[in-house]
């Protein structure tokens, strides 16, 4: 006899003697069971048709029938009735989970799936034979999988609750349900962008069934785990799972034959069920073949991957030889195969060659047919996204071969966006936002775009929609628990009440058309952007599907955003170099703390410093390299300077006079010209001329060299002289500093020694030393002049204020020290934010707090009080040098302003929560970001209460990490999402001494400055401006100084 063994004592056991009673009960109550199962089948049918209202109606009928059945006692064995009812309730929970997921309520989808899992555990306990835990043998997973699985978390408890050993045949359905539900929860967490939690459930499912000999039954957990690891860019772990599954074609045929025979013999299944079993096996075979191709591609073998995808397609054709395929799963597998085939071939094809493109178009058209027939929502979304991206590439390279016009492409991607946004798949949402954003950008630039769908209004929509989507394409913020406050109560109700509540909500709700949905989004964003301070500018730098930089600038002055594809900018080489420098820097720091290096010989120290200086130079060169690559596009990284409209009009007239057609004066190209003129001192003549030629090309103007030189002269002379004058003494300061302000890093680096000395002497500085020393001295003087210029204008009108730039960066651009670009040195503040959505959410929170405190609502007055500071210093106790260096600073703060904090010991969780909730600013000096003392998930939970701003002076405290398609993620994002107005953190590892010096410089300048100071400039400078100055104290200004960055909004110190 087969027994089900649970890890805890059972309430009741079922033996062979119960069989007759079970059969008798089923016979008497068969009409009720049939009605229940019919209603379940109808709910599944309506769910596949995306009819949520009818799906929930049928689930309500199921629950009513089950209630009636339980009230009548079922007429048979209580244990049999409990199992029958339990399995049906389990199915209701799973279907309801699918309904929630399909409508974007991921959290509720997980809750319902976990409710189903709870039923599995209860059934396992009820139908178990008691026995000692030690007697249970569990399947041992391969080391590669176990080593990568995350211990703990909310999934670990379930492992100890259920173990399967020699099972009763009547309990195989419980085992199957447990496996199914575990995989479902793992998949939901994967779709929600939480790979660590996903691994927990897949690992448990593999341990549950991995030791069974049923080759088909055990396959899905290993398959799903491998898919997760491939998405997370962990091919070794994926391969370990797949190796347990790989079968040859002949072996698969034997499995299909054996399982079909077993299904017929053991379960006495009808022909229809056997056919379904065969289809499921063929579908699994096809999907595993596709996944093998994915693994080959992840390992860099594109040729083998292509062969494997083609083999999977051939397998489908040979099995059926007709179209459409006979099941939903097979149609999804077919669509998946063509999608991957198109992506792989398009990636390696020359999209300018008509012959190659024609072959790809045939695949794309086949994929389009497959997508239309695909009922699987996720696969349909992926297929639509792939088609849209492919067509965008054709529109850019070979428009004559595109399968859709630009307007058809935007409509197609709008449908994909609506589907994807509703599903809430974070990594795919990022892709569709980026692709639709680029599509809108191309539509706005198309000659006929302004003449359709409402003229200027339509063009304005395209500009705002493009910038909004691109600025939200790096990080997708999860909805607040993805439900309304009413739903929070519904989650704890009985299942019937939850269904009733959901049914009433669905009947009240209405589905909005994709374009209308986006128009609502744009209207909301425009209204919120208008409330931003006039000195702020939001700049997003995204990477398109074709790996081009796409730059968007959003201001609150009522003008439309500016968005451009930066063609020809080779950003990837620079990012690879920065990544290599940071990796080499990290390796040079391993085990080399201040205490450890104290025993080094002079030669060892010399070699180590030589290596560090070399890395600093490489990073400086990388910054200069991207600065040169950006060219005239740099002008869009900052707010426009005030330039007389007469000068812009003259430049535009020269350009427009050479154009083939009359040009509208409000075009975005005129705005680009104004930006170039306003920031001309940061652009070389060559860069300005490149910009002028770009504008001429876009205007179809035949610009002569004479006209180009004329425009350059107007920009250099008239634009410079037309900048608004300020106070007399400020004008004198500007004239004195102007020779330094005009210098770019490129110009300084290319000067001869004699030129360097001449400029230094003219500025009243020493001209002694080697060229490297002179270059650093002149660059420092130039930076000082820029810094002096920014805070001196605090009394100016809004239009004349130095701007604050908030950067929204693609995850592939996060490690680059953008703050080191010359043009950003003239800003009052440069901060980073993961998305425009989070910027606006933070501003809303600031408005609410300031209005509650003073009755006024102004985000530009965001400030902290230096009397409300908390700190944590050297909690691990092993950074004695840091504690020695920093302790006096904290003691001053404690004595003068009442700071509170901890030194040299580990705080408990309650203390950490108190620091973050009861202070305006939390300062951390230690290892990493301090997650060891309060995990990022618990920091994020502080959101309803509002988290303090933070200075995280720990190595890599501001690093954002990604796992393949998942992420980016990091502790700093948890702070921002919890309500921190600003977070200073480190992008990578740095040396103890430099980071300590930088920390002291920030604290002394910003928080401990003399309140009686005559100028008060340090108090009026924002945190990011103080950090810019503090970087100078670092011996390695780029390698260590530019590791420190500010996230969040411009933050000031209250007077």
N, C-alpha and C positions, 0 to 999 in steps of 0.2 A: 504494500500500500504506500502511496505517496503522501508525505506529510508537509504541511506548511509550518515552519518554525519561526516564532517571533522572539525577539530578545527580551521580552518581559512576560510575566505570567499571563495566561489567557483567562478570559471570562468564561469561555465555554469551548468545548472541542466537538468536532463533528466526526463521527466514525462511519464505518460502512453500513451500519444499521439504519442510518438516516436516509439512505438512498430511496427506498420505496416511499417514505413519507414525502420527500422532496418531489418525486414524480407525481404523487397523488395531488399535492398542493398545486403544482403547476397545471395539472389537468383541469382541476376544478376552477382555477382562476385564470385560465388561458385567455378568455375574452378580454379581461382587464389588462393583462400583460400585452396583448396584441394591440389594444387601444393605445396604451402608453408608448409602445415601440413605434406605432404608426405616427403618433404625434411627434416623437423624437425625430423620425425620418423626415417628416414635413418641415420641422424647424431647420434641419440641416439643408433641405432643399431650398427653402426661402433664404437662408443665410448665403448660400452660394449665388443667389440672384441679388444679393445686397439689399434685401428687403428686411431691415432690422425690426420693423414694427410687427410684421407677421411672424418673424422668427420668435420674438419674445412672447407673442400671443400663444403660440403653440407650446412654448416652454411653460407658460402659466397653466395651460390645460394639463400638461404632464404632471405638474405639482399638485393640481386639484385631484387628479386620478390617484396619485400616490397617497395623498392624504386620506382619500376615501378607502383605499386599499388597507392602509394601516389601521384605520378606525374599525374596519370589519374584522381585523385579525388575520385575514388571508386564508383562514380555513385549514392551515397546515402547520408545519414546523415553524416555530418562531425564528429559529436561526436561518432557515431557508428564506423566510420572508424578509428578514433583516438584510440578508445578502442581496436579494432581488431588488429591494427598494434602494439600498445603498449604491448599487452599481448604476441604477437609473439616475439617482441624484448626482452621482459623480459625472455622468454624461451631461446633465443639465449645467453643472458648474463649468465644464469644459466648453460647451457651446456658448454659454454666456461670456466666458473668457474671450472667445473668438469675436463675439459681438462687440465687446468693449475695445478689443484691439483694433478691429476694423474701423472703429470710429475715433481712434486716437487716444483712448483712455488706457494707456499702458499699465499704470499702477493698479487700476481696478482689474485689468486682465490678469495680472500676476496674482492678485488677491483671490480671484475665483479659481485659478489653477491651483493655488495652494490649498484652497478649501477642498478641491477634488483630491489632492494628495493626502489631506487629513483623513478623508473617508477611506483611502487605501490603507492607511496605517491602522485605522479602527477595525476594518475588515480583517486585516492580517492578524491582529491581536485576537479577534473573536474566533477566527477559524484556525487557531494555531495549537500545536501540541507543546506543552510546557517542557522545558529542558534547560540545562545549564548553558550560559552564554559561551563558555569556553569550548562547548561542543560544536559551535557553529564555524564552519570553514567558509571563508570568504575568498572570492576570486582576487588574485594578485595582479594588479595592472603593471604594464611595462614601466621601468624606472623613468624613462623620458617623460611619461605622462604624470606619474606621481610627483616627480621633482618639480614640475611646473604647476601642479594644482595648488590652489591657495587654501591654506588651512583656516579653520574658523569661519566666521560669517554666519548668516542666518540659515545656511543650508547644512551646516555640519551636524546639527542635532538629529536630523532625520536618519543619518547613517546608522545610528545605534538602535533604531526602532524596528527595522525590518531586515530579516535575513531569510533566504529561501534555500531549503534543503529538500530532498525528496518530496515533491509536491503531490497532493491529491489532484486528480484530473479536474475535479470540479472547482479547484482553486487556481487553475492556470489563468483564468480571466483576471484574477486579482493581480497576479504577477504581471500580466500584460498591461493592465491599467496603470500599475505603479510605474512601469518603464515608460509608458506613453506620457504620463503626467510629468514625470521628472524631465523628460526630453522637452516637453512643451514649456515648462518653466525656464529651462535653460535657453530655449530658443527666444522666448519673450525677453529675457534679460539681454541676450545678444542683440536683438532688434532695438532695445532701449539704450544700447551703447554701454552696457555694464559687463564687460567680458569676464571679470573676476568672479562675479556671482554666477554667471552662466557656467563657468567651468565647474563650480561646486556641484551643480545639479547633473551635468553630463557625466562627471566623474562618478557620482553616486550611481547613476543609471548603469554605467559600464561595470561597476563592481557588482551590481545586482544581477546582471544577466551574463556577464562575461564568461563565466565558467560553464554555461550550458552548451549542449552539443547541437542545439537547433540552430543551424548556421544562418537561417534567414531571421529567426526571432531575435537574435542577439545583435543584428547588424546596425540598427538605427542609432543607438547611443554612440557607437564608435564613429559612425558616419557623421553625425551631427557635431560631435566633438572635433573631428578633423576639419569640418567646415569652419567652425569657430576659430580654430587655431590658424587656418589659412587666412581668414579675414584679419586676424591679429598679427600676421607676419611671423608666425612661429612654425615654419615648415617641418622642423625636426619632430616636434610633438605631433603634428598632423600625420607625418609619415609613420610614426610609431603606432598610431591608432589604425591607420589604413592597412598596415601590413597584416593585421589580424583578419582583414576582410578580403584581401585580394584573391580572386579566383580566376582561373582561365575560362574561356568561353565554354569549353566542354564541361568544366566543373559546374559552371552556372547552369548548364542544361540539365545536369544530374540533380542539382538542387531544386530546380523548378519542377522536374519530374517527381522527385521524392516528396517534396512538400505537397504537391497536388494529390499524389496517391495517399499521403498521410491524412490530408484534409478529408478525402473521400472515405477512407477506411475508418479513421478514428472518430471523426465528427459526424460521419454519415451525411456529409454536405451534399447539396444538390448540384446539378451541372452549373447553374449560374454562379454559385459561390466558388466553385473550382475555377471558373473563368476569371472571376475577380481576383482569386489568389494568383493565377498566372500573370495577370496584368500588373499586379503589385510587384511581383518578382522581376518582371521585365523592366518596370519603372525603376526599381532599386538597382538593377544591373546597369541601366543607362546612366543613372545619377552617379553611381560609383565610378563609372568610366569617365564621366565629365570631371569628377573630382580628382581622379588620377591625373587628368590633363592639367587641372589647376595646380596640383603639386609639382608637376614637371615645369610648369611655367614659373612657379615660385622659386624653383631651384635653378632657373635660368636656361632651361632647355626648351626654347620656344618651338623648335622644329618637332620635337617629340610631342609636345602639347597639341600642336596643330594636327598631327597624325591621330592622336587619341580622340580629339573632338570629332574628327571626320569618321573615325571608327564607331563612335557612339551613334552618330547619325545613321550610318550604314546599318547598324544593328536594329534601329527602329524601322528602317525601310524594309529590311529583310524579314522582320517579324510580322509586319502588317501590310506593307506594300500599298497602302492607301492613305488618303488624307481627307478629312481630319482623323486623328487618332482616336481610339474608342474610349479613353478615360481622361478625366481632368488632370491626373498626375502625369500621364504620358504627354499630354499637350503642353503642360508646364515644362517637362523635361526637354521636349523638342524646342520650345522657345528659348530655354536656357542655353541649349547647345548652339543654336544659331547666333544668339547674342554673344557668346564667348568667342565664337568663330569670327564674327564681324569685328569685335574689339581687337582680337589678336592680329588679324590680317591688316586692319586699318592702322594699327600702331606701327607696323613695319612696312607699310606701303608708301609710295611716293604719290601723294594726293594731287600732284600737278600733272601726273602722267595719265592721259585719258584711258589707255588700255587697262591699266591697273585699277583705275577708278570704276570702269565699267563692270569689272568682275565683282568689285565690292558692292556696287549698286544692286546687282542681282541677289547677293546675300541679304542686303538690307531690305529689299522688297519681299523676300521670303520671310524674313524676321517680322516684317510689318504684318503679314498675313497671320503668322503664328501668334503675335501679340493680340490681334483682334479676337482670336479664338481662345485665348488663355483666360481661364477663370480664376487662377491663383493670383490674388491681389499683389503680393510682393513681387512675383516674377513678372507680372504685367507692368508694374511700375518700373522695374529694372530694364525691361525691354524697351519701354517708351523712352526712358532716359538715354539708353544707348543709341537709339535711332535719332533722337534729337541732337545729341552731341556729334554724331557722325555727319548729320546734315549741316550743322553749324560749321564743321571743318570744311565741307565742300563749298559752302557759301563763301568762305574766306579764301579758298584756294582755286576752286574750279566751279564757279557758279552755274555754268551751263550744264553740268552733270548732276546738280543737286536734285533730290527726290521731292523736295518741298520748297516753296518760296519762303522768304523771310517771314511774311505774315502767317503762312501756314505753319511754319516752324514754331513761332511764338505761341500760336493757338494750341499746337500739339504739346509743347512743354508746359503750357498753362494747365492742360488736363493732367499731365504727369505731376505737376506741382500740387494740384488739388488732391489727387490720390495719395501722394506721398505725405503731404502735410496732415492728411486725415489719419494715415497709418502711424505717423510719428516715428519713423525709422531715422535715427539721428544721422548716421553716416551717409545715407542716401539723400536725406533732406539737404545736407550740405552740397552734394553734387548737383541736385536739381536747382537749388537756389543760384549757384554759380552759373550753371548753364543757361537758365532762364534770364539771369541778369545780363549775360553776354548777348543773348538773343535780343533783348530789349535795346541794348546798346547799338547793335547792328541795325535794328529796325529804325532807331532814331537817326542813324547816319544815312539810311537809304534815301535816295533823292525823292521818292514818292511818298515817304512816310508822313510828311506834314500835310499832305493833301487828302489823307484818308482818315476815317473815324474821328472827325471833329477838329481837324487842323491843329492849331496851336495847343489846344487842350490835350489832344492825343499825344502830341510831341512832349508836352510837359509831363504827362503820365509816364511815358516811356523813360524820360530822364530820371524821375523820382523812383520809379519801380526798379530800374536798373541799379541805381546807387543803393537803394534799400536792400535788395536781395544780395548784392555783392558784399555789402557791409555786414550781412548776417550769415555769410556762407562759411565762415571759418569755424564757428562754434554755434551749435543749435541749442538754445536754452530750452530745457524741459518745462512744460507747463506746470504751474503750481499744483502738484499732486494730480494734475490732469483731470480735475473735477471741480465742481462748484461746492460751496459749503454744504449744500443740501446732500450732495453725494457722500460727504464724509460720514454723515449719520447712516446713509443707506448701506455703507460697507459693513456695518455692524448689525444690521437687521437680519432676520430670518430670510432664507432664500426666497420664499414667496413674496415677502414684503419688498425685497430688492427688485424682484422682477416687476412687481406692480409699480414701483417708483420709476424704474427705467422705462416701462411701457408708457407711462404718462408723460415722461420727458421727451421720448421719441415722437410721440404724437403731437407735442407742442412745437417741436423743432422743425425747421425747414432747411433743405439743402440749398446753398447759395452757388450760383454759377461760378466757374473758375475765374473769369475776368472780373466779375463783380466782387468776388472775394479779395482779389488783389487790389482793386480800386479802393475797397474799404481799408485795407492795410496801408496803402499809400496816403490816403486822407488822414489816417490816424498819425502816421509818422510825420507828415508835414506839419500838422497841428502841434506836435510835441517839439519838433525841431525849432519852430518859431519861438519857443520859450527858452531856448538855450541862450546863454550870454553872448552878446555880439562879438566878443573877442575870441570865442572858441571856434575851431574848425575841426571837423571830423574827417580824417583821411583814411580810407580803406585801401589796402594793397592786396589784391587777390591774385590767385593763379588760375587761369582758365583751364578747361579740359585739354586744350592744345598747348599747355605749358607757357602761355604768354602772361606777362604781368598785366593786370587790369587795375588802373588807379582811379579812385573816385574821391571827390572832395565835396563835402556837404557843409554849408554855412547857414546861419539863421537870419540872413539879411533879406530873405524873400526870393533870392535868385534860385534858379534851378541848379541842381548838382551838376558838376562836371565829371564825366567819366570817359576814359580813353584806354584803348588797348595799346600798350607800349611795345610796338613791333620792333624786333631786333635787339631788345635789351637782354643780354646774356646774364641772367641772374643766377642760373643754376651753378655755373662754375664758381662764382663767388661764394654761394652757400656751401658748396662742397669744401672750399678752402677754409671757411670759418669753422665748419664741422671738424675738419682735420686738425685745425689749430686747437680747438677746445678739447678734442680727444687727446692730443699730445700734451696739452697743459694738465689735464686730469691725471695722465700717467706720470707726469713729472712730480705730482703732488702726493701720490700714494705713499703713505708711510713717512712723509717728509714734513712733519709739523715743526714748529719752532723749537720745541724741546728735543726732537729727534735729531735735528740738524746742528744742534749745539756742539756735538762731538765730531763734526766733520773737519777734515783738514782744509788748509787754505786752497789747495788745488781742487778739492771736491766742490767747495763753495763757488770757486771761480767757474768751473765747468757748468754747475747748476745755474748760476746767474747768466752765463753766456747763452744757455739754452732758453731760459725764460725771456731774455732780451730779444732773442731771435724770434720767439713766438709773438712777442709784443709787436715787433716790426712787421711780421707777417699779417697780423690782425689789422694794424694800421694801414697796410697796403691794400688789404681786402676792402676796407671801408673806402679808401681812395678809389679803388677799382670800380666799385658799384656806383660811386659818386660820378665817375667819368661815364659809366654805362648809361646812367639815367639822363645825363646831358641836360637839355632844357626842361625836361619833365620835372626836375627838382622843384621848379617854381610852384608846383601844385601841392607841395607838402606843407605849405604854410598859408596863413591868411594873407590876402592881398594887401600890399602897402597902398597908401593913398597917393594916387597919381592923377594929375589933371586930365579930365576927359578930352581936352583939346589935343593933347599929345597922342592919345590912343586913336582919336578920330583921324588925325593926320596919317598915322601909320596904316590904319585900316583903309583909308582912301587910296594910298599907294598900292596896297594889295588888291583891293576891289577893282581898281581901274584896269588892272591887267587880267581880270577874271573873264571867262567866256560868257557868264550870265550874271545878271544883277544879284547882289548878295544882301541877305537880310541883316540889319545891324545888330539883332539880338542873338545871333548864332553863338554857339558855345565856342567857336573858334575865335571870335572877338574876345570872349572872356579869357581864353588861353593867352591871347596877345597881351591883354591887360596884366595877367599874372606874370608873364615874362618881363614886361616893362617894370612892374612893381618890384621884382626881385632881380633886376638886371645885374646888380653888383655881385651876386653869387654865381653869375653865368659868364663864361668866357665869350670872346667874340665868336669863336667857332661854334659854340653851343647856341648862341643867339641866332647866328646865321642858319644853323640847322633847323631851329624852330621856325624861322621866317620861311625857309624853303618848304617845311612841312605844311605850314598854313597856305602857302601858295599852291601846293599840290592839291590840298583839300578844296580849294576854291577854283580849281582848274585854271589857275592864273599862270601866264607865261611871264615870269618875273626875271628881268634882266639883272646882271650883276650890279649895274648902276643903281637900279631901284632897290635891290637888296641892301646895298651899302647905305642908301638914303634912309631906309627904315631903321637900320642899325644905328645910324647917327642920331636919328630922332629919339630912339630908345635910350641911347647912352647920354645924350646931352639934355634934350628937353624934358624927358621923363625924370631925370635926376634932379633938374632944377625946379621941377614943378611939385616935388614932394612937399607936403604942407610944412610950413615953418612952425616952430614951437617957441618957447620962451627964449629970450636973448641968450641967457647963460647956457641953456641947453643947446642952442644952435652953435655957440662957441665950442662947447664940448664936442659936438658932432664934427665940426670942421677939424678940430685937433685930431680926432680919432679916425677920420675918414680914410687916410691912407692905409691904416690897418684893417678897417672894416671891409675894404675892397679886395683884400687878399683872400684867395681860396686856398685850400690845402694843396690842390694840384699846383697852383702857382708857386707856393712856398717851396714845395718839394723839387720843382724844376729850376729854381733860381741857382745861379752860380754863386760861389762863395763871396765874390766881390759885391754882388747885388744884395745878398743877405746882410752883409756888413753895412752897406750903405743905408738900407731901410732901418736896421737896428739903431744905427747912430742917429738917424733922423728922428727916431722915436725916443731918443734919450736913453737907450739901453746899451749894455755892454756888447762889444763885437768880438770878444775873445773866445777862442775854442775852435774845435773841429766843426766840419759842416753839419754833422748830425746834431751837435749841441746848438749850433746857430738856428737850425731848422726848428728844433723843439722850443727854443727861446722865443722865436718870432711867432710860432703857432700859439704859444701860451699868451703872448702879448695880444695877438689878434682875438683869442678867446676872451681875454679880460676886457677888451674893448667892446665886444659883443655883449658880454654880461653887464657891463656898465651901462650900456645903452638901454637894455630892457627895463630894469627897475626904475630908471630915471623918469619913466613916462606914466607913473601911476596916477598923476593928476590930470592926464589928458582926457579929452572927450572919448566916447566909446569908439568912434571911427578911427581914432588915432592910437588906440591902445595897442601895444605889442601883442600879438596873438598867442593863444595856447592851442597847440596841436594835440589831438587825441588820435593815436594810431590804432587802427583795427587791421591786424596782420594775419595773412594766411598762415596756417600752422607750419608750412614749409619755410616761412620767413621769420619765425619767432626768435631763433638764436642770433640773428644778425643784429649788431649794435647800431640800429638806425639813428639813435641819439647822437652818434659821432659824426653825422653828416654836417658839413659847414652850415648849410642853410637853416638847419634846426637849432643851431647855436644862437640864432637871433631871436628865438621864441622866448616868451616869459616862462612857459612851461611846456614840457613834452611828456605825455603819459601814454600808456597803452591800455586798451580794453579789448576783450575777446569778441565783442559784437556791438553793433549799433543798438540792438535790442537791450543789452545790459546797460549801456550808457543812458538810454532814456528811462529805464527802470530805476537806475541810481538817482537820476535827476528828480524823478517823481518822489522818491523817498526823501531826498534832501528838501524838496519843496514842502513836503508834509511836516518834516521835523522843524524847519525854520518857521513855518507858519504857526505851528503849535506853540513854539517858544516865543515868537515876537509878533505874531499876527501878520507878518509879511512873508512872501514866498519868493526867495531869490536864491538860485543855485550858485551865482557868482560870489556869494558871500560865505561859501562853505568853509568853515574854520573849526579848529580845535582849541581847547583851553589848556594851557600848559600846567594848570593845577590838577588836571585830571589825566595823569599819565601812570601807567603800570609797566612793569618790566620783569623779565626773566633772564638772568645772567648765569651762564655756565651751569646749567642744571645737571649735566652729566658729571661735572666735577673734574674733567680731564683737560680743560683749557685754562690752565693756570695763568698763562701769559695774557690771554684775553681778559680774564677776571681782574688781573692786576692793572691792566690798561684802562678798563671800562669802569671799575668800581668807583673811583673818585668822581667820575661824571654823575653816576647815579646817586652818590651820596650828596652831591650838591643839589640835585633835583629833589631828593628826599628832604633835605634841610630847608631849602628856600621855598619849594612849591608843594611839598607834601606828597611827592611821588610814593607809590607803594610797590613792592615787588619782592622777588626771591633771588638770592645769590647762592650758588654752590650746592643746591639741593633740588630734588625732584618735587615739583608741586603736585598735589592731587587734582583730580578732574574738576572738583568744585572750585578750587582756587583759579584754575585756568579759565573756567567759564566766567568767574567773577571779573577777572582781568579784562576779558573781551566784552563783557556786557556793561560793566560799571565805569569804564574809562572812555575817554575820547581817543586815546592812542595807546597801543600796546607795543612795547619794544622787546624784541627777542634777540639775544646774543648767544649763539650756541651752534650745535650741529644741525644742518639742514634747516627745515622750516618749523621745527618743534612739533611735528606730527606725532612724535613718540609720546607726547604728553597730552595732546588732544587731537584725535584723528580728524582728517579733513571732512569725513562724513558727519562728525559731531559738530564741527564748525559750521557746516552748511545748515544744520538743524537750528542754528541760532537766528536764522533769517526773520522769523516773526518778531523777535525782540530787538534786532538791530545790533550788528557787530561793530566794534570800534575799528578805527583805522589802525594800520600796523606797520612797523619797521622790522623786517625780518632779516637781521644781519647774520645769516647763515649760508653756507655754501649751497648753491643751486636751489635756494629757497623759492626762487621765482621761475624755475624751469618748468616748462609745459611739455609733458611727454605724451606720445601717441603709441598705440599698439595697432599697427596696420591702419585699418579704416576707423578704428576706435580712437576717440580723443579729439583734440588734446585735453589733458587733464593735469591738475596740479593743485597743491594746497592753496596757492594764491587765488585760484578761481573760486575755491570754497569761501575764502574771505570776502571776495567781491560779491558773490551770490548771497552771502549772509548779510550784506549791507555795509561792508567796509567802504568808506568813501575813497580811500587811497591805500595802497600797499607798496612800500619800498622793498625790493627783494633782489636776489642775485640770480642772473641767468645761468651761471656755471660756477664751478669751484674756483676759489681764489686763495691766496696765501693769507695766513692769520694776521700778519703784521699790517699789510696793506688794508685789509678789511677793517681792522681795529682802528686804524688812523682815519679811514673814511667815516666810520661810525661816529667817532669822537667829533670830527669836523661837522657832520650834520647836526649832532645833538647840541654842540656848543653854539654853533651859528644860529640855528633855528629855534631851539627850545630854551637855551640858557643865556641868550644875548641880553645885554644891558637894556632894560626898559627906558633908561634915561638917555640912551644913545641919540645923538643929534639927528642923524639922517633917518634912522629907523628902517633902512632899506632891507636888512635881513629879515625883519618881522613882516614886511610887506611882500617879500618874495615868497612864492609858493614852494611847497616841498620839492617839486621837481627842479625848480630854479636853484635852490640851495644845493641839491645833489649835484647839479652841473658844476657848481663851484668846488664842491668837496672832492670831485674826481681828481683835481689837481694835486692833492696831497699824496696820491698813490705814486709809488715809484714806477710802476708799469701802468701808464695811464689808460691804455686800451685793454690789455689783458686782464687787469684787475679793476681799473676805474670804470670801464664801460660794461663790466659784468653787472653793476648796480643800475637798476632801472626802476621807474615808478609806474605802477598800474593804477587805474582808476581815474578820478577827476582832479582838476587843479585844487589843491588843498592849502589853506592859509592858516596862520596862527592868529588867534583872536587877540585884539589889542587889550 
